[in-house]
Amino acid sequence: METSPQADKLTTVRAAVERLSSESRTADQLMSGIATLLHEQMLKYNWVGFYMLERHAQPPVLVLGHFQGAMTPHTRIHLHQGICGAAASSGRTVVVDDVSKDSRYLACSLETKSEIVVPIFVHGEVVGELDIDSHFPAAFAADDQHLVEHCARLVGQRLEMEPGKAN
Ligand code: SME
């Protein structure tokens, strides 16, 4: 069966993510490795970063963790703000094909055209999220969503093995 270059790329990157996951000693190492891998290998993933939820803060806040790409002004995001807040508070992946048409969008870079944010769960609770911005409109198709959701799942599973780290 013929495969497209995009499908081949996703398969290669998914295999690299599996390797990273088995080689990383901590969730922290895994998140750092995923940010670097996706940013380097997926050419339309122009900013890749993790936000972790400080659920006991008053009010709870998403705090920027490992990321690759330009520095963002949004290092702390409340749950009622942005695409990031929407994904964390709903516990659902949010894909925005055209950020200029989404009133929730908090601008990171003028070049950003589309975005995906995937929540990370530990024992059923949102503990953070994986956020990716692209300079291309509608950069995140179903296959990309599956890859990013897989990365978020691996991080959640690793955090479950590190009690006390996930809050
Ligand atoms: N665009 C995000 C803010 C984070 S930056 O993309 C890195 C949002 O709307 O929540």
Backbone and ligand atoms as CSV (ligand in chain L), in Angstrom:
chain,resi,resn,atom,element,x,y,z
A,1,MET,N,N,0.838,-1.192,0.000
A,1,MET,CA,C,0.000,0.000,0.000
A,1,MET,C,C,0.879,1.251,0.000
A,2,GLU,N,N,0.503,2.266,-0.830
A,2,GLU,CA,C,1.295,3.505,-0.908
A,2,GLU,C,C,1.006,4.386,0.303
A,3,THR,N,N,2.053,5.054,0.786
A,3,THR,CA,C,1.811,6.012,1.862
A,3,THR,C,C,2.330,7.372,1.409
A,4,SER,N,N,1.784,8.440,1.995
A,4,SER,CA,C,2.203,9.792,1.627
A,4,SER,C,C,3.428,10.157,2.453
A,5,PRO,N,N,4.231,11.153,1.981
A,5,PRO,CA,C,5.386,11.584,2.769
A,5,PRO,C,C,4.977,12.055,4.166
A,6,GLN,N,N,3.798,12.702,4.242
A,6,GLN,CA,C,3.306,13.193,5.545
A,6,GLN,C,C,3.011,12.017,6.483
A,7,ALA,N,N,2.391,10.943,5.938
A,7,ALA,CA,C,2.080,9.769,6.754
A,7,ALA,C,C,3.365,9.082,7.196
A,8,ASP,N,N,4.355,9.000,6.287
A,8,ASP,CA,C,5.650,8.394,6.631
A,8,ASP,C,C,6.316,9.181,7.757
A,9,LYS,N,N,6.245,10.515,7.640
A,9,LYS,CA,C,6.875,11.383,8.641
A,9,LYS,C,C,6.240,11.144,10.013
A,10,LEU,N,N,4.907,11.084,10.016
A,10,LEU,CA,C,4.205,10.879,11.291
A,10,LEU,C,C,4.572,9.532,11.908
A,11,THR,N,N,4.734,8.506,11.065
A,11,THR,CA,C,5.108,7.187,11.569
A,11,THR,C,C,6.515,7.230,12.166
A,12,THR,N,N,7.435,7.913,11.469
A,12,THR,CA,C,8.817,8.013,11.960
A,12,THR,C,C,8.863,8.762,13.282
A,13,VAL,N,N,8.130,9.880,13.339
A,13,VAL,CA,C,8.154,10.694,14.561
A,13,VAL,C,C,7.499,9.937,15.713
A,14,ARG,N,N,6.436,9.207,15.403
A,14,ARG,CA,C,5.779,8.436,16.470
A,14,ARG,C,C,6.741,7.384,17.039
A,15,ALA,N,N,7.528,6.767,16.172
A,15,ALA,CA,C,8.506,5.773,16.638
A,15,ALA,C,C,9.576,6.459,17.501
A,16,ALA,N,N,9.973,7.673,17.104
A,16,ALA,CA,C,10.976,8.408,17.884
A,16,ALA,C,C,10.409,8.798,19.257
A,17,VAL,N,N,9.117,9.122,19.293
A,17,VAL,CA,C,8.468,9.460,20.573
A,17,VAL,C,C,8.460,8.238,21.495
A,18,GLU,N,N,8.186,7.059,20.921
A,18,GLU,CA,C,8.190,5.825,21.721
A,18,GLU,C,C,9.575,5.582,22.323
A,19,ARG,N,N,10.601,5.798,21.478
A,19,ARG,CA,C,11.988,5.612,21.953
A,19,ARG,C,C,12.286,6.575,23.092
A,20,LEU,N,N,11.905,7.835,22.877
A,20,LEU,CA,C,12.133,8.856,23.905
A,20,LEU,C,C,11.475,8.451,25.216
A,21,SER,N,N,10.255,7.955,25.084
A,21,SER,CA,C,9.489,7.605,26.273
A,21,SER,C,C,10.169,6.470,27.041
A,22,SER,N,N,10.714,5.502,26.312
A,22,SER,CA,C,11.350,4.388,27.033
A,22,SER,C,C,12.733,4.784,27.554
A,23,GLU,N,N,13.356,5.797,26.934
A,23,GLU,CA,C,14.703,6.190,27.376
A,23,GLU,C,C,14.692,7.284,28.456
A,24,SER,N,N,13.576,8.029,28.568
A,24,SER,CA,C,13.540,9.144,29.532
A,24,SER,C,C,13.399,8.605,30.944
A,25,ARG,N,N,14.195,9.150,31.845
A,25,ARG,CA,C,14.150,8.668,33.225
A,25,ARG,C,C,13.063,9.369,34.040
A,26,THR,N,N,12.677,10.571,33.622
A,26,THR,CA,C,11.662,11.326,34.365
A,26,THR,C,C,10.663,11.941,33.382
A,27,ALA,N,N,9.522,12.363,33.931
A,27,ALA,CA,C,8.509,13.039,33.111
A,27,ALA,C,C,9.087,14.354,32.578
A,28,ASP,N,N,9.898,14.981,33.397
A,28,ASP,CA,C,10.523,16.244,33.005
A,28,ASP,C,C,11.394,16.069,31.760
A,29,GLN,N,N,12.187,14.998,31.795
A,29,GLN,CA,C,13.056,14.681,30.650
A,29,GLN,C,C,12.215,14.367,29.413
A,30,LEU,N,N,11.123,13.644,29.644
A,30,LEU,CA,C,10.253,13.269,28.532
A,30,LEU,C,C,9.626,14.518,27.901
A,31,MET,N,N,9.151,15.455,28.730
A,31,MET,CA,C,8.528,16.675,28.188
A,31,MET,C,C,9.548,17.512,27.417
A,32,SER,N,N,10.741,17.614,27.969
A,32,SER,CA,C,11.791,18.369,27.288
A,32,SER,C,C,12.112,17.723,25.934
A,33,GLY,N,N,12.214,16.392,25.925
A,33,GLY,CA,C,12.536,15.659,24.701
A,33,GLY,C,C,11.429,15.765,23.663
A,34,ILE,N,N,10.167,15.693,24.105
A,34,ILE,CA,C,9.044,15.787,23.166
A,34,ILE,C,C,9.012,17.182,22.531
A,35,ALA,N,N,9.218,18.222,23.344
A,35,ALA,CA,C,9.207,19.596,22.793
A,35,ALA,C,C,10.276,19.732,21.718
A,36,THR,N,N,11.468,19.223,21.998
A,36,THR,CA,C,12.568,19.334,21.028
A,36,THR,C,C,12.282,18.496,19.784
A,37,LEU,N,N,11.853,17.264,19.983
A,37,LEU,CA,C,11.611,16.357,18.849
A,37,LEU,C,C,10.536,16.910,17.905
A,38,LEU,N,N,9.386,17.302,18.475
A,38,LEU,CA,C,8.288,17.775,17.614
A,38,LEU,C,C,8.678,19.072,16.910
A,39,HIS,N,N,9.384,19.950,17.617
A,39,HIS,CA,C,9.775,21.232,17.021
A,39,HIS,C,C,10.772,21.020,15.884
A,40,GLU,N,N,11.700,20.089,16.093
A,40,GLU,CA,C,12.731,19.855,15.064
A,40,GLU,C,C,12.202,19.060,13.870
A,41,GLN,N,N,11.369,18.069,14.146
A,41,GLN,CA,C,10.971,17.135,13.086
A,41,GLN,C,C,9.701,17.521,12.329
A,42,MET,N,N,8.768,18.168,13.003
A,42,MET,CA,C,7.498,18.493,12.345
A,42,MET,C,C,7.589,19.953,11.879
A,43,LEU,N,N,7.785,20.133,10.577
A,43,LEU,CA,C,8.182,21.448,10.071
A,43,LEU,C,C,7.125,22.535,10.253
A,44,LYS,N,N,5.869,22.130,10.420
A,44,LYS,CA,C,4.821,23.143,10.632
A,44,LYS,C,C,4.548,23.395,12.118
A,45,TYR,N,N,5.271,22.691,13.001
A,45,TYR,CA,C,5.077,22.896,14.439
A,45,TYR,C,C,6.104,23.947,14.884
A,46,ASN,N,N,5.726,25.208,14.794
A,46,ASN,CA,C,6.707,26.281,14.962
A,46,ASN,C,C,6.930,26.706,16.413
A,47,TRP,N,N,6.018,26.382,17.291
A,47,TRP,CA,C,6.209,26.599,18.731
A,47,TRP,C,C,5.579,25.393,19.425
A,48,VAL,N,N,6.361,24.741,20.282
A,48,VAL,CA,C,5.875,23.536,20.967
A,48,VAL,C,C,6.184,23.696,22.458
A,49,GLY,N,N,5.165,23.646,23.286
A,49,GLY,CA,C,5.453,23.827,24.708
A,49,GLY,C,C,4.424,23.186,25.622
A,50,PHE,N,N,4.844,23.003,26.862
A,50,PHE,CA,C,3.968,22.442,27.896
A,50,PHE,C,C,3.571,23.538,28.877
A,51,TYR,N,N,2.331,23.512,29.284
A,51,TYR,CA,C,1.875,24.318,30.421
A,51,TYR,C,C,1.426,23.334,31.489
A,52,MET,N,N,1.861,23.559,32.724
A,52,MET,CA,C,1.454,22.678,33.812
A,52,MET,C,C,0.516,23.448,34.742
A,53,LEU,N,N,-0.521,22.743,35.214
A,53,LEU,CA,C,-1.556,23.397,36.016
A,53,LEU,C,C,-1.164,23.439,37.489
A,54,GLU,N,N,-1.120,24.667,38.022
A,54,GLU,CA,C,-0.974,24.816,39.488
A,54,GLU,C,C,-2.385,24.898,40.024
A,55,ARG,N,N,-2.933,23.726,40.374
A,55,ARG,CA,C,-4.353,23.689,40.719
A,55,ARG,C,C,-4.636,24.298,42.092
A,56,HIS,N,N,-3.602,24.361,42.958
A,56,HIS,CA,C,-3.841,24.902,44.295
A,56,HIS,C,C,-3.584,26.393,44.376
A,57,ALA,N,N,-3.129,26.991,43.282
A,57,ALA,CA,C,-2.954,28.449,43.267
A,57,ALA,C,C,-4.345,29.092,43.321
A,58,GLN,N,N,-4.413,30.302,43.823
A,58,GLN,CA,C,-5.688,31.028,43.897
A,58,GLN,C,C,-5.647,32.237,42.990
A,59,PRO,N,N,-6.274,32.257,41.839
A,59,PRO,CA,C,-6.976,31.140,41.209
A,59,PRO,C,C,-5.987,30.195,40.530
A,60,PRO,N,N,-6.437,28.962,40.183
A,60,PRO,CA,C,-5.555,28.008,39.503
A,60,PRO,C,C,-4.986,28.613,38.222
A,61,VAL,N,N,-3.752,28.250,37.893
A,61,VAL,CA,C,-3.087,28.876,36.756
A,61,VAL,C,C,-2.228,27.858,36.005
A,62,LEU,N,N,-2.178,28.035,34.678
A,62,LEU,CA,C,-1.295,27.216,33.829
A,62,LEU,C,C,0.047,27.927,33.740
A,63,VAL,N,N,1.118,27.193,34.037
A,63,VAL,CA,C,2.451,27.803,34.070
A,63,VAL,C,C,3.307,27.177,32.975
A,64,LEU,N,N,3.970,28.038,32.217
A,64,LEU,CA,C,4.817,27.567,31.110
A,64,LEU,C,C,5.931,26.664,31.630
A,65,GLY,N,N,6.080,25.519,30.970
A,65,GLY,CA,C,7.159,24.582,31.305
A,65,GLY,C,C,8.136,24.487,30.147
A,66,HIS,N,N,8.541,23.246,29.806
A,66,HIS,CA,C,9.489,23.063,28.697
A,66,HIS,C,C,8.866,23.542,27.394
A,67,PHE,N,N,9.622,24.281,26.607
A,67,PHE,CA,C,9.122,24.692,25.295
A,67,PHE,C,C,10.270,24.886,24.325
A,68,GLN,N,N,9.942,24.858,23.031
A,68,GLN,CA,C,10.890,25.160,21.957
A,68,GLN,C,C,10.214,26.149,21.029
A,69,GLY,N,N,10.940,27.212,20.683
A,69,GLY,CA,C,10.379,28.266,19.843
A,69,GLY,C,C,10.666,29.585,20.524
A,70,ALA,N,N,10.106,30.649,19.969
A,70,ALA,CA,C,10.374,31.974,20.538
A,70,ALA,C,C,9.745,32.113,21.921
A,71,MET,N,N,10.357,32.925,22.764
A,71,MET,CA,C,9.792,33.184,24.094
A,71,MET,C,C,8.392,33.771,23.932
A,72,THR,N,N,7.462,33.327,24.794
A,72,THR,CA,C,6.084,33.826,24.727
A,72,THR,C,C,5.819,34.797,25.880
A,73,PRO,N,N,4.984,35.819,25.637
A,73,PRO,CA,C,4.611,36.689,26.762
A,73,PRO,C,C,3.677,35.966,27.744
A,74,HIS,N,N,3.097,34.821,27.293
A,74,HIS,CA,C,2.107,34.142,28.140
A,74,HIS,C,C,2.759,33.016,28.942
A,75,THR,N,N,3.359,33.383,30.065
A,75,THR,CA,C,4.015,32.368,30.892
A,75,THR,C,C,3.066,31.845,31.975
A,76,ARG,N,N,1.998,32.588,32.253
A,76,ARG,CA,C,0.989,32.155,33.231
A,76,ARG,C,C,-0.380,32.468,32.631
A,77,ILE,N,N,-1.215,31.442,32.503
A,77,ILE,CA,C,-2.522,31.615,31.849
A,77,ILE,C,C,-3.612,31.088,32.784
A,78,HIS,N,N,-4.603,31.931,33.082
A,78,HIS,CA,C,-5.706,31.473,33.936
A,78,HIS,C,C,-6.685,30.633,33.118
A,79,LEU,N,N,-7.481,29.838,33.835
A,79,LEU,CA,C,-8.320,28.858,33.145
A,79,LEU,C,C,-9.418,29.485,32.281
A,80,HIS,N,N,-9.742,30.743,32.535
A,80,HIS,CA,C,-10.777,31.391,31.709
A,80,HIS,C,C,-10.155,32.144,30.533
A,81,GLN,N,N,-8.807,32.011,30.364
A,81,GLN,CA,C,-8.131,32.762,29.308
A,81,GLN,C,C,-7.617,31.846,28.203
A,82,GLY,N,N,-7.741,32.350,26.956
A,82,GLY,CA,C,-7.042,31.725,25.835
A,82,GLY,C,C,-7.559,30.359,25.417
A,83,ILE,N,N,-6.937,29.849,24.354
A,83,ILE,CA,C,-7.223,28.496,23.888
A,83,ILE,C,C,-6.705,27.524,24.955
A,84,CYS,N,N,-5.593,27.911,25.573
A,84,CYS,CA,C,-4.997,27.058,26.615
A,84,CYS,C,C,-5.953,26.867,27.775
A,85,GLY,N,N,-6.559,27.967,28.238
A,85,GLY,CA,C,-7.512,27.872,29.347
A,85,GLY,C,C,-8.715,27.020,28.951
A,86,ALA,N,N,-9.164,27.178,27.689
A,86,ALA,CA,C,-10.342,26.423,27.216
A,86,ALA,C,C,-10.061,24.918,27.227
A,87,ALA,N,N,-8.867,24.524,26.768
A,87,ALA,CA,C,-8.542,23.090,26.725
A,87,ALA,C,C,-8.429,22.522,28.139
A,88,ALA,N,N,-7.768,23.265,29.029
A,88,ALA,CA,C,-7.573,22.756,30.397
A,88,ALA,C,C,-8.897,22.698,31.149
A,89,SER,N,N,-9.748,23.710,30.985
A,89,SER,CA,C,-10.973,23.714,31.783
A,89,SER,C,C,-12.016,22.737,31.237
A,90,SER,N,N,-11.968,22.456,29.934
A,90,SER,CA,C,-12.946,21.506,29.370
A,90,SER,C,C,-12.417,20.071,29.401
A,91,GLY,N,N,-11.093,19.917,29.507
A,91,GLY,CA,C,-10.499,18.580,29.437
A,91,GLY,C,C,-10.569,18.003,28.031
A,92,ARG,N,N,-10.668,18.874,27.035
A,92,ARG,CA,C,-10.772,18.414,25.638
A,92,ARG,C,C,-9.726,19.072,24.762
A,93,THR,N,N,-9.287,18.320,23.747
A,93,THR,CA,C,-8.374,18.881,22.752
A,93,THR,C,C,-9.074,20.020,22.023
A,94,VAL,N,N,-8.357,21.127,21.841
A,94,VAL,CA,C,-8.904,22.235,21.036
A,94,VAL,C,C,-7.994,22.423,19.829
A,95,VAL,N,N,-8.589,22.388,18.634
A,95,VAL,CA,C,-7.853,22.660,17.391
A,95,VAL,C,C,-8.460,23.924,16.785
A,96,VAL,N,N,-7.613,24.903,16.507
A,96,VAL,CA,C,-8.097,26.150,15.893
A,96,VAL,C,C,-7.380,26.316,14.554
A,97,ASP,N,N,-8.147,26.247,13.468
A,97,ASP,CA,C,-7.550,26.323,12.122
A,97,ASP,C,C,-7.132,27.743,11.749
A,98,ASP,N,N,-7.829,28.733,12.297
A,98,ASP,CA,C,-7.519,30.135,11.988
A,98,ASP,C,C,-7.669,30.933,13.285
A,99,VAL,N,N,-6.534,31.205,13.914
A,99,VAL,CA,C,-6.595,31.843,15.241
A,99,VAL,C,C,-7.190,33.254,15.171
A,100,SER,N,N,-7.115,33.894,13.981
A,100,SER,CA,C,-7.642,35.264,13.868
A,100,SER,C,C,-9.166,35.277,13.993
A,101,LYS,N,N,-9.783,34.096,13.851
A,101,LYS,CA,C,-11.260,34.036,13.918
A,101,LYS,C,C,-11.735,33.516,15.274
A,102,ASP,N,N,-10.815,33.288,16.221
A,102,ASP,CA,C,-11.206,32.745,17.523
A,102,ASP,C,C,-10.977,33.801,18.597
A,103,SER,N,N,-12.060,34.278,19.185
A,103,SER,CA,C,-11.958,35.399,20.128
A,103,SER,C,C,-11.229,34.999,21.418
A,104,ARG,N,N,-11.088,33.679,21.648
A,104,ARG,CA,C,-10.397,33.250,22.877
A,104,ARG,C,C,-8.882,33.375,22.743
A,105,TYR,N,N,-8.396,33.428,21.520
A,105,TYR,CA,C,-6.955,33.328,21.238
A,105,TYR,C,C,-6.130,34.422,21.911
A,106,LEU,N,N,-5.081,34.008,22.617
A,106,LEU,CA,C,-4.085,34.931,23.185
A,106,LEU,C,C,-2.877,34.887,22.260
A,107,ALA,N,N,-2.525,36.021,21.668
A,107,ALA,CA,C,-1.454,36.031,20.668
A,107,ALA,C,C,-0.086,35.857,21.307
A,108,CYS,N,N,0.653,34.944,20.706
A,108,CYS,CA,C,2.007,34.641,21.143
A,108,CYS,C,C,2.973,35.275,20.158
A,109,SER,N,N,2.640,35.076,18.877
A,109,SER,CA,C,3.485,35.578,17.800
A,109,SER,C,C,2.548,36.010,16.679
A,110,LEU,N,N,2.909,37.087,15.992
A,110,LEU,CA,C,2.071,37.567,14.880
A,110,LEU,C,C,2.037,36.556,13.745
A,111,GLU,N,N,3.031,35.678,13.714
A,111,GLU,CA,C,3.113,34.695,12.624
A,111,GLU,C,C,2.175,33.503,12.807
A,112,THR,N,N,1.692,33.309,14.041
A,112,THR,CA,C,0.853,32.119,14.300
A,112,THR,C,C,-0.469,32.194,13.535
A,113,LYS,N,N,-0.786,31.074,12.850
A,113,LYS,CA,C,-2.045,31.008,12.083
A,113,LYS,C,C,-2.991,29.946,12.646
A,114,SER,N,N,-2.430,28.858,13.190
A,114,SER,CA,C,-3.295,27.812,13.741
A,114,SER,C,C,-2.651,27.224,15.000
A,115,GLU,N,N,-3.468,26.519,15.779
A,115,GLU,CA,C,-2.986,26.056,17.093
A,115,GLU,C,C,-3.733,24.788,17.501
A,116,ILE,N,N,-3.019,23.925,18.245
A,116,ILE,CA,C,-3.670,22.765,18.876
A,116,ILE,C,C,-3.238,22.738,20.336
A,117,VAL,N,N,-4.185,22.478,21.215
A,117,VAL,CA,C,-3.860,22.329,22.635
A,117,VAL,C,C,-4.506,21.034,23.135
A,118,VAL,N,N,-3.678,20.154,23.714
A,118,VAL,CA,C,-4.143,18.833,24.171
A,118,VAL,C,C,-3.914,18.708,25.684
A,119,PRO,N,N,-4.964,18.456,26.434
A,119,PRO,CA,C,-4.799,18.295,27.883
A,119,PRO,C,C,-4.006,17.033,28.246
A,120,ILE,N,N,-3.326,17.100,29.380
A,120,ILE,CA,C,-2.592,15.950,29.935
A,120,ILE,C,C,-3.330,15.542,31.218
A,121,PHE,N,N,-3.639,14.247,31.305
A,121,PHE,CA,C,-4.391,13.754,32.468
A,121,PHE,C,C,-3.542,12.860,33.364
A,122,VAL,N,N,-3.757,12.991,34.662
A,122,VAL,CA,C,-3.195,12.038,35.621
A,122,VAL,C,C,-4.360,11.563,36.484
A,123,HIS,N,N,-4.601,10.257,36.487
A,123,HIS,CA,C,-5.731,9.671,37.216
A,123,HIS,C,C,-7.021,10.435,36.914
A,124,GLY,N,N,-7.237,10.746,35.630
A,124,GLY,CA,C,-8.495,11.371,35.212
A,124,GLY,C,C,-8.587,12.873,35.416
A,125,GLU,N,N,-7.566,13.481,36.026
A,125,GLU,CA,C,-7.606,14.935,36.265
A,125,GLU,C,C,-6.631,15.637,35.333
A,126,VAL,N,N,-7.034,16.811,34.839
A,126,VAL,CA,C,-6.125,17.598,33.991
A,126,VAL,C,C,-4.995,18.152,34.870
A,127,VAL,N,N,-3.755,17.895,34.454
A,127,VAL,CA,C,-2.601,18.410,35.211
A,127,VAL,C,C,-1.759,19.368,34.370
A,128,GLY,N,N,-2.086,19.454,33.086
A,128,GLY,CA,C,-1.308,20.330,32.214
A,128,GLY,C,C,-1.758,20.136,30.787
A,129,GLU,N,N,-0.949,20.633,29.851
A,129,GLU,CA,C,-1.318,20.481,28.443
A,129,GLU,C,C,-0.116,20.667,27.544
A,130,LEU,N,N,-0.272,20.154,26.327
A,130,LEU,CA,C,0.755,20.310,25.292
A,130,LEU,C,C,0.159,21.257,24.249
A,131,ASP,N,N,0.855,22.359,24.018
A,131,ASP,CA,C,0.358,23.434,23.139
A,131,ASP,C,C,1.292,23.563,21.938
A,132,ILE,N,N,0.728,23.588,20.737
A,132,ILE,CA,C,1.557,23.743,19.530
A,132,ILE,C,C,0.948,24.822,18.636
A,133,ASP,N,N,1.817,25.741,18.193
A,133,ASP,CA,C,1.398,26.815,17.277
A,133,ASP,C,C,2.061,26.584,15.928
A,134,SER,N,N,1.358,26.982,14.868
A,134,SER,CA,C,1.921,26.856,13.529
A,134,SER,C,C,1.826,28.175,12.775
A,135,HIS,N,N,2.800,28.432,11.927
A,135,HIS,CA,C,2.757,29.610,11.054
A,135,HIS,C,C,1.860,29.350,9.848
A,136,PHE,N,N,1.297,28.134,9.757
A,136,PHE,CA,C,0.468,27.751,8.609
A,136,PHE,C,C,-0.977,27.584,9.058
A,137,PRO,N,N,-1.947,28.040,8.240
A,137,PRO,CA,C,-3.351,27.836,8.618
A,137,PRO,C,C,-3.698,26.348,8.586
A,138,ALA,N,N,-4.586,25.947,9.460
A,138,ALA,CA,C,-5.109,24.562,9.495
A,138,ALA,C,C,-3.983,23.526,9.422
A,139,ALA,N,N,-2.966,23.709,10.236
A,139,ALA,CA,C,-1.799,22.804,10.181
A,139,ALA,C,C,-2.056,21.477,10.890
A,140,PHE,N,N,-3.126,21.401,11.676
A,140,PHE,CA,C,-3.307,20.209,12.516
A,140,PHE,C,C,-4.499,19.370,12.047
A,141,ALA,N,N,-4.176,18.361,11.230
A,141,ALA,CA,C,-5.194,17.431,10.719
A,141,ALA,C,C,-5.397,16.319,11.755
A,142,ALA,N,N,-6.293,15.400,11.443
A,142,ALA,CA,C,-6.609,14.322,12.402
A,142,ALA,C,C,-5.367,13.524,12.792
A,143,ASP,N,N,-4.460,13.266,11.824
A,143,ASP,CA,C,-3.248,12.490,12.122
A,143,ASP,C,C,-2.329,13.236,13.085
A,144,ASP,N,N,-2.255,14.578,12.902
A,144,ASP,CA,C,-1.446,15.377,13.823
A,144,ASP,C,C,-2.069,15.321,15.221
A,145,GLN,N,N,-3.387,15.448,15.248
A,145,GLN,CA,C,-4.078,15.405,16.550
A,145,GLN,C,C,-3.786,14.089,17.269
A,146,HIS,N,N,-3.799,12.974,16.505
A,146,HIS,CA,C,-3.519,11.669,17.129
A,146,HIS,C,C,-2.098,11.641,17.692
A,147,LEU,N,N,-1.135,12.180,16.923
A,147,LEU,CA,C,0.257,12.192,17.391
A,147,LEU,C,C,0.401,13.022,18.673
A,148,VAL,N,N,-0.189,14.221,18.663
A,148,VAL,CA,C,-0.032,15.118,19.818
A,148,VAL,C,C,-0.756,14.529,21.036
A,149,GLU,N,N,-1.924,13.924,20.803
A,149,GLU,CA,C,-2.654,13.300,21.918
A,149,GLU,C,C,-1.866,12.110,22.472
A,150,HIS,N,N,-1.172,11.400,21.596
A,150,HIS,CA,C,-0.347,10.279,22.064
A,150,HIS,C,C,0.784,10.798,22.955
A,151,CYS,N,N,1.427,11.891,22.530
A,151,CYS,CA,C,2.507,12.486,23.340
A,151,CYS,C,C,1.971,12.892,24.716
A,152,ALA,N,N,0.798,13.528,24.724
A,152,ALA,CA,C,0.212,13.983,25.994
A,152,ALA,C,C,-0.104,12.780,26.894
A,153,ARG,N,N,-0.559,11.685,26.280
A,153,ARG,CA,C,-0.894,10.479,27.054
A,153,ARG,C,C,0.359,9.878,27.684
A,154,LEU,N,N,1.455,9.846,26.915
A,154,LEU,CA,C,2.705,9.288,27.448
A,154,LEU,C,C,3.207,10.115,28.628
A,155,VAL,N,N,3.076,11.446,28.521
A,155,VAL,CA,C,3.513,12.307,29.631
A,155,VAL,C,C,2.633,12.055,30.860
A,156,GLY,N,N,1.318,11.936,30.645
A,156,GLY,CA,C,0.407,11.660,31.762
A,156,GLY,C,C,0.765,10.345,32.448
A,157,GLN,N,N,1.043,9.319,31.642
A,157,GLN,CA,C,1.391,8.005,32.216
A,157,GLN,C,C,2.683,8.099,33.017
A,158,ARG,N,N,3.646,8.871,32.494
A,158,ARG,CA,C,4.925,9.011,33.207
A,158,ARG,C,C,4.736,9.781,34.516
A,159,LEU,N,N,3.884,10.824,34.474
A,159,LEU,CA,C,3.618,11.598,35.695
A,159,LEU,C,C,2.921,10.730,36.745
A,160,GLU,N,N,2.096,9.788,36.297
A,160,GLU,CA,C,1.421,8.902,37.264
A,160,GLU,C,C,2.410,8.038,38.024
A,161,MET,N,N,3.610,7.836,37.415
A,161,MET,CA,C,4.633,7.029,38.081
A,161,MET,C,C,5.472,7.871,39.048
A,162,GLU,N,N,5.204,9.197,39.086
A,162,GLU,CA,C,5.988,10.103,39.932
A,162,GLU,C,C,5.062,10.826,40.891
A,163,PRO,N,N,4.558,10.126,41.934
A,163,PRO,CA,C,3.602,10.742,42.857
A,163,PRO,C,C,4.181,12.055,43.418
A,164,GLY,N,N,3.311,13.042,43.539
A,164,GLY,CA,C,3.771,14.321,44.096
A,164,GLY,C,C,4.189,15.289,43.022
A,165,LYS,N,N,4.509,14.782,41.817
A,165,LYS,CA,C,4.929,15.670,40.734
A,165,LYS,C,C,3.744,16.270,40.004
A,166,ALA,N,N,2.632,15.503,40.019
A,166,ALA,CA,C,1.504,15.891,39.163
A,166,ALA,C,C,0.448,16.663,39.921
A,167,ASN,N,N,0.641,17.958,40.085
A,167,ASN,CA,C,-0.457,18.792,40.590
A,167,ASN,C,C,-0.249,20.212,40.114
L,1,SME,N1,N,-2.193,31.015,22.115
L,1,SME,C1,C,-2.337,30.518,23.453
L,1,SME,C2,C,-1.362,31.174,24.405
L,1,SME,C3,C,-0.058,30.463,24.528
L,1,SME,S1,S,0.972,30.750,23.222
L,1,SME,O1,O,0.380,30.140,22.045
L,1,SME,C4,C,2.427,30.038,23.465
L,1,SME,C5,C,-3.775,30.701,23.919
L,1,SME,O2,O,-4.585,31.291,23.217
L,1,SME,O3,O,-4.095,30.251,25.018
